[in-house]
Amino acid sequence: MTSHERLAAFGNQLIEVHIWLREKLAALREDIDAYLAGGARHRELRAHCLTFCSALHRHHTGEDDGAFPEVAEQFPELRPVLEELRRDHRLVEDSLRRLEALVDELDRETDPVAVRRELDSLAALMETHFVYEEKRIVSALNALNVPGWDRSPPAFLLTDGAER
């Protein structure tokens, strides 16, 4: 793959990261269901939750701090879209904090229904956000010319197996 081909694929890579995050969320939902059915240990569930929350946080922080400024500079007409995506990121962060707190307390007095409700809310928010983002900025990301991104993947494109 040439440098230009890699640069032209950043929007497509974003979609792949979104698919990966959806899969991680589905696995977390399965873990929570297993815990609620008595089949998973709290420590394992908490670790999976923290891993997922960390990955989603890294992705959104990478967008806010790296991708969105580049898109705004090269495509100023997308600035209102980018601001809306940043607002979504704050809503997702709030939901992640609530979910982490609920999972931390699961072995105590937390209502399991509240955990599931928060997870369902997060899933709906993420799906709406991802679809909107993919529709609005993938072509701009594919057209970006950012020196250095072809040598080292930016933070918003990292998954568990990716290295900087």
Secondary structure, 3 states (H helix, E strand, C coil): CCHHHHHCCHHHHHHHHHHHHHHHHHHHHHHHHHHHCCCCCHHHHHHHHHHHHHHHHHHHHHHHHHHHHHHHHHCHHHHHHHHHHHHHHHHHHHHHHHHHHHHHCCCCCCCHHHHHHHHHHHHHHHHHHHHHHHHHHHHHHHHCCCCCCCCCCCHHHCCCCCCC
